[in-house]
């Protein structure tokens, strides 16, 4: 899957300060209603993935699963998950990931 547009939106979100990284930060953002999109790397462990997915189902936050390493490529940040805060960038990234037109 070619993900140029999604990578660009993820990078822009980081530069705009609209991305949260780290398990604690992501969980806090989701619980506080700040989450617009949860982005998960495919290499994330099953246990942690289920924890995120359960919380997203309860909070109504969309989830995008990325191929392994794409999150790091796009953001330059180590980690397996990120939350994009509610707003235009999260909406565009969610639409891109949902439609499969990530080019």
N, CA, C and O atoms as CSV, one atom per row, in Angstrom:
chain,resi,resn,atom,element,x,y,z
A,1,UNK,N,N,0.851,-1.183,0.000
A,1,UNK,CA,C,0.000,0.000,0.000
A,1,UNK,C,C,0.891,1.238,0.000
A,1,UNK,O,O,1.775,1.365,0.848
A,2,UNK,N,N,0.672,2.128,-0.919
A,2,UNK,CA,C,1.394,3.399,-0.994
A,2,UNK,C,C,0.690,4.392,-0.074
A,2,UNK,O,O,-0.517,4.602,-0.196
A,3,UNK,N,N,1.431,4.999,0.838
A,3,UNK,CA,C,0.806,5.808,1.877
A,3,UNK,C,C,1.364,7.222,1.926
A,3,UNK,O,O,1.508,7.783,3.012
A,4,UNK,N,N,1.677,7.805,0.793
A,4,UNK,CA,C,2.284,9.132,0.761
A,4,UNK,C,C,1.445,10.213,1.412
A,4,UNK,O,O,1.967,10.991,2.212
A,5,UNK,N,N,0.157,10.286,1.095
A,5,UNK,CA,C,-0.702,11.334,1.658
A,5,UNK,C,C,-0.872,11.161,3.161
A,5,UNK,O,O,-0.803,12.134,3.911
A,6,UNK,N,N,-1.095,9.922,3.605
A,6,UNK,CA,C,-1.253,9.664,5.029
A,6,UNK,C,C,0.034,9.975,5.782
A,6,UNK,O,O,-0.008,10.550,6.870
A,7,UNK,N,N,1.174,9.602,5.215
A,7,UNK,CA,C,2.453,9.929,5.845
A,7,UNK,C,C,2.611,11.433,5.983
A,7,UNK,O,O,3.063,11.921,7.019
A,8,UNK,N,N,2.245,12.160,4.957
A,8,UNK,CA,C,2.335,13.617,5.006
A,8,UNK,C,C,1.448,14.214,6.090
A,8,UNK,O,O,1.864,15.125,6.805
A,9,UNK,N,N,0.229,13.704,6.213
A,9,UNK,CA,C,-0.688,14.198,7.242
A,9,UNK,C,C,-0.187,13.866,8.640
A,9,UNK,O,O,-0.341,14.669,9.560
A,10,UNK,N,N,0.409,12.693,8.807
A,10,UNK,CA,C,0.966,12.331,10.111
A,10,UNK,C,C,2.135,13.232,10.475
A,10,UNK,O,O,2.233,13.704,11.608
A,11,UNK,N,N,3.015,13.468,9.521
A,11,UNK,CA,C,4.146,14.356,9.768
A,11,UNK,C,C,3.698,15.771,10.089
A,11,UNK,O,O,4.247,16.413,10.984
A,12,UNK,N,N,2.716,16.250,9.372
A,12,UNK,CA,C,2.185,17.588,9.613
A,12,UNK,C,C,1.545,17.675,11.002
A,12,UNK,O,O,1.671,18.695,11.679
A,13,UNK,N,N,0.869,16.625,11.419
A,13,UNK,CA,C,0.254,16.595,12.743
A,13,UNK,C,C,1.300,16.712,13.845
A,13,UNK,O,O,1.084,17.391,14.849
A,14,UNK,N,N,2.434,16.046,13.651
A,14,UNK,CA,C,3.515,16.137,14.638
A,14,UNK,C,C,4.063,17.562,14.687
A,14,UNK,O,O,4.254,18.122,15.766
A,15,UNK,N,N,4.312,18.136,13.528
A,15,UNK,CA,C,4.855,19.503,13.493
A,15,UNK,C,C,3.872,20.525,14.055
A,15,UNK,O,O,4.284,21.551,14.595
A,16,UNK,N,N,2.579,20.251,13.931
A,16,UNK,CA,C,1.551,21.162,14.439
A,16,UNK,C,C,1.243,20.917,15.918
A,16,UNK,O,O,0.420,21.618,16.506
A,17,UNK,N,N,1.896,19.935,16.510
A,17,UNK,CA,C,1.655,19.629,17.915
A,17,UNK,C,C,0.324,18.956,18.167
A,17,UNK,O,O,-0.216,19.039,19.270
A,18,UNK,N,N,-0.213,18.283,17.151
A,18,UNK,CA,C,-1.515,17.644,17.258
A,18,UNK,C,C,-1.420,16.128,17.419
A,18,UNK,O,O,-2.432,15.434,17.323
A,19,UNK,N,N,-0.218,15.607,17.663
A,19,UNK,CA,C,-0.026,14.166,17.824
A,19,UNK,C,C,0.504,13.872,19.222
A,19,UNK,O,O,1.360,14.590,19.740
A,20,UNK,N,N,-0.012,12.814,19.819
A,20,UNK,CA,C,0.402,12.375,21.142
A,20,UNK,C,C,1.010,10.986,20.991
A,20,UNK,O,O,0.447,10.119,20.323
A,21,UNK,N,N,2.179,10.785,21.626
A,21,UNK,CA,C,2.869,9.501,21.555
A,21,UNK,C,C,3.034,8.920,22.947
A,21,UNK,O,O,2.874,9.620,23.947
A,22,UNK,N,N,3.354,7.646,23.005
A,22,UNK,CA,C,3.560,6.962,24.274
A,22,UNK,C,C,2.255,6.391,24.783
A,22,UNK,O,O,1.193,6.993,24.621
A,23,UNK,N,N,2.341,5.229,25.395
A,23,UNK,CA,C,1.125,4.544,25.834
A,23,UNK,C,C,0.338,5.383,26.831
A,23,UNK,O,O,-0.880,5.510,26.702
A,24,UNK,N,N,1.011,5.956,27.819
A,24,UNK,CA,C,0.305,6.756,28.823
A,24,UNK,C,C,-0.332,7.997,28.204
A,24,UNK,O,O,-1.487,8.312,28.493
A,25,UNK,N,N,0.411,8.695,27.361
A,25,UNK,CA,C,-0.122,9.896,26.719
A,25,UNK,C,C,-1.296,9.602,25.810
A,25,UNK,O,O,-2.278,10.345,25.787
A,26,UNK,N,N,-1.193,8.514,25.058
A,26,UNK,CA,C,-2.281,8.131,24.150
A,26,UNK,C,C,-3.536,7.763,24.936
A,26,UNK,O,O,-4.635,8.201,24.598
A,27,UNK,N,N,-3.371,6.960,25.982
A,27,UNK,CA,C,-4.524,6.554,26.788
A,27,UNK,C,C,-5.178,7.770,27.441
A,27,UNK,O,O,-6.404,7.870,27.480
A,28,UNK,N,N,-4.375,8.680,27.946
A,28,UNK,CA,C,-4.910,9.877,28.597
A,28,UNK,C,C,-5.689,10.732,27.595
A,28,UNK,O,O,-6.783,11.207,27.900
A,29,UNK,N,N,-5.126,10.925,26.405
A,29,UNK,CA,C,-5.794,11.727,25.380
A,29,UNK,C,C,-7.122,11.089,24.968
A,29,UNK,O,O,-8.112,11.793,24.773
A,30,UNK,N,N,-7.147,9.769,24.838
A,30,UNK,CA,C,-8.377,9.074,24.460
A,30,UNK,C,C,-9.431,9.176,25.562
A,30,UNK,O,O,-10.605,9.423,25.287
A,31,UNK,N,N,-9.005,8.986,26.804
A,31,UNK,CA,C,-9.955,9.057,27.925
A,31,UNK,C,C,-10.510,10.459,28.124
A,31,UNK,O,O,-11.652,10.619,28.554
A,32,UNK,N,N,-9.707,11.479,27.814
A,32,UNK,CA,C,-10.136,12.867,28.010
A,32,UNK,C,C,-10.955,13.404,26.846
A,32,UNK,O,O,-11.329,14.577,26.848
A,33,UNK,N,N,-11.241,12.568,25.851
A,33,UNK,CA,C,-12.058,12.991,24.727
A,33,UNK,C,C,-11.326,13.841,23.704
A,33,UNK,O,O,-11.960,14.530,22.904
A,34,UNK,N,N,-9.994,13.801,23.719
A,34,UNK,CA,C,-9.199,14.592,22.778
A,34,UNK,C,C,-8.872,13.834,21.499
A,34,UNK,O,O,-8.398,14.435,20.534
A,35,UNK,N,N,-9.115,12.536,21.472
A,35,UNK,CA,C,-8.706,11.709,20.344
A,35,UNK,C,C,-9.580,11.881,19.118
A,35,UNK,O,O,-10.803,11.757,19.184
A,36,UNK,N,N,-8.932,12.170,17.996
A,36,UNK,CA,C,-9.626,12.250,16.725
A,36,UNK,C,C,-9.343,11.039,15.854
A,36,UNK,O,O,-10.146,10.670,14.998
A,37,UNK,N,N,-8.173,10.419,16.090
A,37,UNK,CA,C,-7.770,9.226,15.343
A,37,UNK,C,C,-6.661,8.531,16.106
A,37,UNK,O,O,-5.707,9.172,16.546
A,38,UNK,N,N,-6.781,7.229,16.265
A,38,UNK,CA,C,-5.712,6.418,16.839
A,38,UNK,C,C,-5.005,5.725,15.687
A,38,UNK,O,O,-5.646,5.086,14.852
A,39,UNK,N,N,-3.696,5.850,15.641
A,39,UNK,CA,C,-2.886,5.233,14.590
A,39,UNK,C,C,-2.036,4.147,15.237
A,39,UNK,O,O,-1.259,4.420,16.152
A,40,UNK,N,N,-2.186,2.916,14.759
A,40,UNK,CA,C,-1.469,1.775,15.320
A,40,UNK,C,C,-0.546,1.153,14.289
A,40,UNK,O,O,-0.930,0.959,13.136
A,41,UNK,N,N,0.671,0.844,14.707
A,41,UNK,CA,C,1.630,0.107,13.897
A,41,UNK,C,C,1.264,-1.372,13.988
A,41,UNK,O,O,0.904,-1.851,15.063
A,42,UNK,N,N,1.350,-2.092,12.894
A,42,UNK,CA,C,0.994,-3.517,12.882
A,42,UNK,C,C,1.872,-4.356,13.806
A,42,UNK,O,O,1.478,-5.462,14.174
A,43,UNK,N,N,3.045,-3.866,14.190
A,43,UNK,CA,C,3.931,-4.653,15.053
A,43,UNK,C,C,3.577,-4.517,16.533
A,43,UNK,O,O,4.258,-5.102,17.376
A,44,UNK,N,N,2.542,-3.769,16.866
A,44,UNK,CA,C,2.103,-3.606,18.247
A,44,UNK,C,C,1.624,-4.946,18.803
A,44,UNK,O,O,0.969,-5.716,18.101
A,45,UNK,N,N,1.951,-5.217,20.054
A,45,UNK,CA,C,1.552,-6.498,20.649
A,45,UNK,C,C,0.029,-6.607,20.719
A,45,UNK,O,O,-0.680,-5.604,20.795
A,46,UNK,N,N,-0.451,-7.838,20.690
A,46,UNK,CA,C,-1.889,-8.090,20.687
A,46,UNK,C,C,-2.551,-7.573,21.962
A,46,UNK,O,O,-3.654,-7.028,21.908
A,47,UNK,N,N,-1.895,-7.738,23.100
A,47,UNK,CA,C,-2.453,-7.300,24.377
A,47,UNK,C,C,-2.673,-5.797,24.399
A,47,UNK,O,O,-3.747,-5.331,24.780
A,48,UNK,N,N,-1.671,-5.042,23.996
A,48,UNK,CA,C,-1.773,-3.580,23.995
A,48,UNK,C,C,-2.753,-3.112,22.918
A,48,UNK,O,O,-3.506,-2.162,23.134
A,49,UNK,N,N,-2.745,-3.770,21.769
A,49,UNK,CA,C,-3.676,-3.421,20.694
A,49,UNK,C,C,-5.120,-3.551,21.169
A,49,UNK,O,O,-5.937,-2.667,20.912
A,50,UNK,N,N,-5.442,-4.648,21.861
A,50,UNK,CA,C,-6.806,-4.853,22.360
A,50,UNK,C,C,-7.187,-3.788,23.385
A,50,UNK,O,O,-8.332,-3.339,23.429
A,51,UNK,N,N,-6.224,-3.391,24.203
A,51,UNK,CA,C,-6.486,-2.346,25.194
A,51,UNK,C,C,-6.859,-1.040,24.494
A,51,UNK,O,O,-7.818,-0.375,24.883
A,52,UNK,N,N,-6.102,-0.678,23.467
A,52,UNK,CA,C,-6.407,0.525,22.687
A,52,UNK,C,C,-7.760,0.403,21.977
A,52,UNK,O,O,-8.573,1.327,22.024
A,53,UNK,N,N,-7.994,-0.720,21.330
A,53,UNK,CA,C,-9.221,-0.899,20.560
A,53,UNK,C,C,-10.465,-0.860,21.439
A,53,UNK,O,O,-11.487,-0.295,21.049
A,54,UNK,N,N,-10.381,-1.462,22.629
A,54,UNK,CA,C,-11.515,-1.413,23.556
A,54,UNK,C,C,-11.834,0.020,23.947
A,54,UNK,O,O,-12.998,0.421,23.966
A,55,UNK,N,N,-10.801,0.789,24.258
A,55,UNK,CA,C,-11.000,2.183,24.648
A,55,UNK,C,C,-11.561,3.000,23.485
A,55,UNK,O,O,-12.436,3.842,23.684
A,56,UNK,N,N,-11.069,2.759,22.288
A,56,UNK,CA,C,-11.559,3.494,21.111
A,56,UNK,C,C,-13.016,3.168,20.818
A,56,UNK,O,O,-13.778,4.050,20.422
A,57,UNK,N,N,-13.412,1.911,21.008
A,57,UNK,CA,C,-14.817,1.544,20.815
A,57,UNK,C,C,-15.705,2.301,21.806
A,57,UNK,O,O,-16.758,2.819,21.435
A,58,UNK,N,N,-15.277,2.359,23.057
A,58,UNK,CA,C,-16.061,3.071,24.075
A,58,UNK,C,C,-16.133,4.567,23.799
A,58,UNK,O,O,-17.175,5.186,24.018
A,59,UNK,N,N,-15.039,5.154,23.321
A,59,UNK,CA,C,-14.968,6.599,23.115
A,59,UNK,C,C,-15.412,7.027,21.717
A,59,UNK,O,O,-15.584,8.219,21.464
A,60,UNK,N,N,-15.598,6.067,20.807
A,60,UNK,CA,C,-16.023,6.385,19.446
A,60,UNK,C,C,-14.925,7.013,18.596
A,60,UNK,O,O,-15.197,7.858,17.743
A,61,UNK,N,N,-13.690,6.597,18.832
A,61,UNK,CA,C,-12.542,7.136,18.098
A,61,UNK,C,C,-12.174,6.167,16.972
A,61,UNK,O,O,-12.020,4.971,17.219
A,62,UNK,N,N,-12.031,6.667,15.736
A,62,UNK,CA,C,-11.627,5.781,14.638
A,62,UNK,C,C,-10.178,5.312,14.806
A,62,UNK,O,O,-9.369,5.974,15.456
A,63,UNK,N,N,-9.873,4.168,14.211
A,63,UNK,CA,C,-8.546,3.563,14.319
A,63,UNK,C,C,-8.001,3.304,12.919
A,63,UNK,O,O,-8.715,2.816,12.043
A,64,UNK,N,N,-6.734,3.635,12.720
A,64,UNK,CA,C,-6.053,3.330,11.459
A,64,UNK,C,C,-4.874,2.413,11.767
A,64,UNK,O,O,-4.037,2.722,12.615
A,65,UNK,N,N,-4.821,1.290,11.073
A,65,UNK,CA,C,-3.693,0.357,11.236
A,65,UNK,C,C,-2.730,0.567,10.080
A,65,UNK,O,O,-3.113,0.535,8.910
A,66,UNK,N,N,-1.478,0.781,10.435
A,66,UNK,CA,C,-0.448,1.052,9.439
A,66,UNK,C,C,0.509,-0.121,9.312
A,66,UNK,O,O,0.717,-0.860,10.274
A,67,UNK,N,N,1.090,-0.295,8.137
A,67,UNK,CA,C,2.117,-1.322,7.981
A,67,UNK,C,C,3.276,-1.048,8.935
A,67,UNK,O,O,3.528,0.096,9.314
A,68,UNK,N,N,3.964,-2.098,9.311
A,68,UNK,CA,C,5.064,-1.990,10.269
A,68,UNK,C,C,6.106,-0.956,9.807
A,68,UNK,O,O,6.569,-0.994,8.667
A,69,UNK,N,N,6.457,-0.051,10.696
A,69,UNK,CA,C,7.484,0.951,10.439
A,69,UNK,C,C,6.989,2.240,9.807
A,69,UNK,O,O,7.732,3.221,9.776
A,70,UNK,N,N,5.764,2.273,9.305
A,70,UNK,CA,C,5.264,3.462,8.620
A,70,UNK,C,C,5.069,4.638,9.576
A,70,UNK,O,O,5.316,5.783,9.198
A,71,UNK,N,N,4.635,4.374,10.792
A,71,UNK,CA,C,4.450,5.445,11.770
A,71,UNK,C,C,5.775,6.128,12.066
A,71,UNK,O,O,5.835,7.355,12.139
A,72,UNK,N,N,6.832,5.353,12.237
A,72,UNK,CA,C,8.161,5.933,12.470
A,72,UNK,C,C,8.638,6.706,11.251
A,72,UNK,O,O,9.179,7.804,11.383
A,73,UNK,N,N,8.442,6.139,10.061
A,73,UNK,CA,C,8.832,6.829,8.819
A,73,UNK,C,C,8.153,8.186,8.693
A,73,UNK,O,O,8.788,9.170,8.313
A,74,UNK,N,N,6.882,8.237,9.006
A,74,UNK,CA,C,6.092,9.447,8.821
A,74,UNK,C,C,6.390,10.512,9.867
A,74,UNK,O,O,6.368,11.705,9.566
A,75,UNK,N,N,6.671,10.082,11.099
A,75,UNK,CA,C,6.796,11.041,12.190
A,75,UNK,C,C,8.217,11.226,12.693
A,75,UNK,O,O,8.537,12.258,13.283
A,76,UNK,N,N,9.063,10.245,12.470
A,76,UNK,CA,C,10.408,10.307,13.010
A,76,UNK,C,C,10.441,10.019,14.505
A,76,UNK,O,O,11.476,10.178,15.152
A,77,UNK,N,N,9.326,9.603,15.040
A,77,UNK,CA,C,9.215,9.314,16.465
A,77,UNK,C,C,9.140,7.813,16.672
A,77,UNK,O,O,8.367,7.137,15.994
A,78,UNK,N,N,9.937,7.271,17.608
A,78,UNK,CA,C,9.805,5.844,17.892
A,78,UNK,C,C,8.479,5.597,18.599
A,78,UNK,O,O,7.999,6.448,19.348
A,79,UNK,N,N,7.912,4.476,18.367
A,79,UNK,CA,C,6.647,4.147,19.015
A,79,UNK,C,C,5.776,3.333,18.091
A,79,UNK,O,O,6.003,3.258,16.883
A,80,UNK,N,N,4.793,2.740,18.682
A,80,UNK,CA,C,3.904,1.849,17.939
A,80,UNK,C,C,2.496,2.392,17.840
A,80,UNK,O,O,1.648,1.801,17.171
A,81,UNK,N,N,2.231,3.532,18.508
A,81,UNK,CA,C,0.893,4.107,18.479
A,81,UNK,C,C,0.982,5.620,18.639
A,81,UNK,O,O,1.914,6.149,19.247
A,82,UNK,N,N,-0.011,6.297,18.078
A,82,UNK,CA,C,-0.121,7.750,18.223
A,82,UNK,C,C,-1.594,8.124,18.166
A,82,UNK,O,O,-2.395,7.470,17.499
A,83,UNK,N,N,-1.927,9.178,18.874
A,83,UNK,CA,C,-3.280,9.718,18.826
A,83,UNK,C,C,-3.192,11.089,18.190
A,83,UNK,O,O,-2.419,11.940,18.630
A,84,UNK,N,N,-3.987,11.300,17.154
A,84,UNK,CA,C,-4.095,12.633,16.568
A,84,UNK,C,C,-5.269,13.312,17.254
A,84,UNK,O,O,-6.371,12.767,17.313
A,85,UNK,N,N,-5.017,14.510,17.772
A,85,UNK,CA,C,-6.079,15.232,18.471
A,85,UNK,C,C,-7.178,15.631,17.496
A,85,UNK,O,O,-6.937,15.819,16.303
A,86,UNK,N,N,-8.399,15.755,18.034
A,86,UNK,CA,C,-9.545,16.140,17.219
A,86,UNK,C,C,-9.242,17.413,16.445
A,86,UNK,O,O,-8.645,18.354,16.968
A,87,UNK,N,N,-9.665,17.420,15.197
A,87,UNK,CA,C,-9.457,18.577,14.348
A,87,UNK,C,C,-9.367,18.165,12.895
A,87,UNK,O,O,-9.576,17.004,12.542
A,88,UNK,N,N,-9.055,19.127,12.073
A,88,UNK,CA,C,-9.027,18.916,10.634
A,88,UNK,C,C,-7.995,17.878,10.203
A,88,UNK,O,O,-8.280,17.055,9.334
A,89,UNK,N,N,-6.801,17.903,10.795
A,89,UNK,CA,C,-5.760,16.948,10.399
A,89,UNK,C,C,-6.183,15.512,10.723
A,89,UNK,O,O,-5.971,14.604,9.919
A,90,UNK,N,N,-6.775,15.310,11.891
A,90,UNK,CA,C,-7.232,13.970,12.271
A,90,UNK,C,C,-8.354,13.506,11.346
A,90,UNK,O,O,-8.398,12.339,10.955
A,91,UNK,N,N,-9.257,14.415,10.997
A,91,UNK,CA,C,-10.362,14.056,10.105
A,91,UNK,C,C,-9.847,13.663,8.725
A,91,UNK,O,O,-10.303,12.680,8.142
A,92,UNK,N,N,-8.891,14.439,8.205
A,92,UNK,CA,C,-8.333,14.129,6.887
A,92,UNK,C,C,-7.585,12.800,6.906
A,92,UNK,O,O,-7.719,11.996,5.983
A,93,UNK,N,N,-6.797,12.569,7.957
A,93,UNK,CA,C,-6.044,11.318,8.060
A,93,UNK,C,C,-6.994,10.127,8.200
A,93,UNK,O,O,-6.756,9.072,7.610
A,94,UNK,N,N,-8.063,10.289,8.974
A,94,UNK,CA,C,-9.039,9.207,9.132
A,94,UNK,C,C,-9.722,8.903,7.806
A,94,UNK,O,O,-9.904,7.737,7.456
A,95,UNK,N,N,-10.099,9.936,7.070
A,95,UNK,CA,C,-10.747,9.740,5.775
A,95,UNK,C,C,-9.796,9.050,4.798
A,95,UNK,O,O,-10.207,8.181,4.030
A,96,UNK,N,N,-8.551,9.437,4.833
A,96,UNK,CA,C,-7.531,8.847,3.958
A,96,UNK,C,C,-7.328,7.380,4.289
A,96,UNK,O,O,-7.280,6.542,3.389
A,97,UNK,N,N,-7.209,7.063,5.564
A,97,UNK,CA,C,-6.995,5.690,5.984
A,97,UNK,C,C,-8.216,4.825,5.723
A,97,UNK,O,O,-8.085,3.664,5.337
A,98,UNK,N,N,-9.394,5.379,5.929
A,98,UNK,CA,C,-10.644,4.640,5.748
A,98,UNK,C,C,-10.907,4.308,4.282
A,98,UNK,O,O,-11.340,3.205,3.947
A,99,UNK,N,N,-10.639,5.276,3.423
A,99,UNK,CA,C,-10.942,5.079,2.014
A,99,UNK,C,C,-9.911,4.214,1.297
A,99,UNK,O,O,-10.162,3.695,0.209
A,100,UNK,N,N,-8.743,4.069,1.929
A,100,UNK,CA,C,-7.700,3.298,1.288
A,100,UNK,C,C,-6.969,4.076,0.212
A,100,UNK,O,O,-6.109,3.525,-0.475
A,101,UNK,N,N,-7.302,5.368,0.055
A,101,UNK,CA,C,-6.623,6.198,-0.931
A,101,UNK,C,C,-5.564,7.012,-0.220
A,101,UNK,O,O,-5.650,8.236,-0.129
A,102,UNK,N,N,-4.571,6.314,0.277
A,102,UNK,CA,C,-3.524,6.956,1.045
A,102,UNK,C,C,-2.404,7.505,0.166
A,102,UNK,O,O,-1.382,7.934,0.701
A,103,UNK,N,N,-2.549,7.510,-1.138
A,103,UNK,CA,C,-1.502,8.004,-2.028
A,103,UNK,C,C,-1.453,9.515,-2.001
A,103,UNK,O,O,-0.631,10.118,-2.690
